[in-house]
Amino acid sequence: MKAATLRGTSITARVGLALGVAVAVCFVTGLISHFIQHPQPWFFWPTRPVWLYRVTQGLHVISGIAAIPLIIVKLWSVWPKLFERPVIGGLVRQIERLSILVLVGSMLFQLSTGLLNIAQWYAFKFFFTTSHYAMAYVAAGAVLVHIGVKLPILRRALGEPVDDTPASVGPTRRTVLRATWLAVALATVVTAGQTVPLLRKVSVLAPRSGQGPQGVPINRSAIAAGVLGSAQSPDYRLTVTNGPTSRAFSLADLQAMPQATHRLPIACVEGWSADAEWTGVVVGDLVAAVGGSRDSDVRMISLEPPGPYSRTVLPARHVRDGKTLIALKLNGQTLDLDHGYPCRLIAPTRPGVLQTKWLSRIEVVP
Amino acid sequence: MRIALVLLGVVLGAYGAVLLWENPPVIITRIVVWALVGVVLNDMVFAPVCVALGFAGRRLIPGKWWPPVAVATFLSVVLVFLAIPVYGKPGLRPDNMTVLDRNYPLGLWISLGIVWACVPLYYLAMRRLPVRQDEVVEQESTDDVERQPPAV
């Protein structure tokens, strides 16, 4: 029968190799994003180039989406193995089958939850970040075990030519491979525009068009954060503290300080990003105003009631950086309420979720 | 090398399992069910449908049209998968109009239209472009072979 001959190790190995590369990129970029948000003493994250996180997190989502057509073809190419006999077999065979179950289950879990998450569709009733993070290790581990078990087959199949002889008129294995690469390209083109400006118009299935107030999309709105009143209050003050030293800045005080303008991307964990021109006070100047050390981390606290991202810690390396701003303006206009009016943090190479909006307090961490 | 890969894989996987185990039982159940439903949907629904489509397609669609049609069908499946979370905008929240801010039905239909428009174009191109002799032979089926020349 035709279908039996069209499937083959030559396809499985090649698509599997591409899938392995996509998974590796996804895993590494995902870990980078995790450790930026949960810093470890050994973890080093530079402040240059300013677009570094934009690229790593953009790649995370792009490689994850590219893995979807790859896994479809990969699973199609090995589906008959599901019915191979013996169904039960010995202990080794059971372990192998179990490892494949873990592999397929964890991979489909990662790709499906990731795809839903970038569209903010929380159809699953578990917390996305922690489960996606934990399952990433399961998936990566299962992939390594799978490669370890299949390595001789993989090597042999990659060394042999793709069988190009059709059993009858119809697609060849080469056609299947070309179609796979075409599908990867198509999936990338229709979604990657949310982070690659050149593709913006053709990415018809991207969750973000790149539009938003002042030309930049948002993730958390002022309404959702519950800051409509406090952010627009005439009594608003930004309090900067260093131990017992404390200073309160009104918006006019901040505007009277030396202003810097920098072009920095805002890059979301969900894989979209946008370049913008931010104007405001250099964070280092505010820290210096309360006598803070250049080697101290700084805590950014939002007007937003306590929640997972209402307070974040900015590492000393980013505090020292001259491009790290407390922004008052975005693309030449007073910061929109949804972008964090009266003022927000914008630092190079940081995930958007850590660029704290509606700042109320900046504390130098002792 | 192989043993090292397997061992490293087991350690990584076990670490992931430990992280998952930190969840309350009801959450662990939901996570495991989500993963298993994915496997069952692939093995018991998606794969058999693909086989049925392939089986029917090979018989119903003329031989030379079948490869481009099969490829277009596969590309359509990928597009539909990518469209599922955005098509009806299930994640839309009224306070943030910068998410899911495209006309996804239009985008999906246009992209499907382009994919399927390529099928006749491919067919025509294949007929017009010069082909190598061996490819011609490979593409031929038993029907293409001429009958025995008449005996002189």
Interface residues (C-beta under 8 A of the other chain):
Chain A: K2 A3 I65 I68 P69 I72 V73 L75 W76 W79 L82 L101 V102 V104 G105 S106 L108 F109 S112 T113 L115 L116 I118 A119 Q120 W121 Y122 A123 F124 K125 F126 F127 T130 S131 Y133 A134 M135 A136 Y137 V138 A139 A140 G141 A142 V143 L144 V145 H146 I147 G148 V149 L151 D164 T165 P166 S168 V169 G170 P171 T172 T175 R178 A179 L182 A183 L186 A187 V190 T191 V204 L205 A206 P207 R208 S209 Q211 G212 P213 P217 I218 N219 R220 S221 I223 A224 D338
Chain B: M1 R2 I3 A4 L5 V6 L8 G9 V10 V11 L12 G13 A14 Y15 G16 A17 L19 L20 E22 N23 I27 R30 I31 W34 A35 L36 G38 V39 N42 D43 A47 C50 V51 G54 F55 R58 G63 K64 W66 P67 A70 V71 F74 L75 V77 V78 L79 F81 L82 A83 I84 P85 V86 P90 G91 R93 D95 N96 T98 V99 L100 D101 R102 Y104 L106 G107 L108 I110 S111 V115 E138 Q139 E140 S141
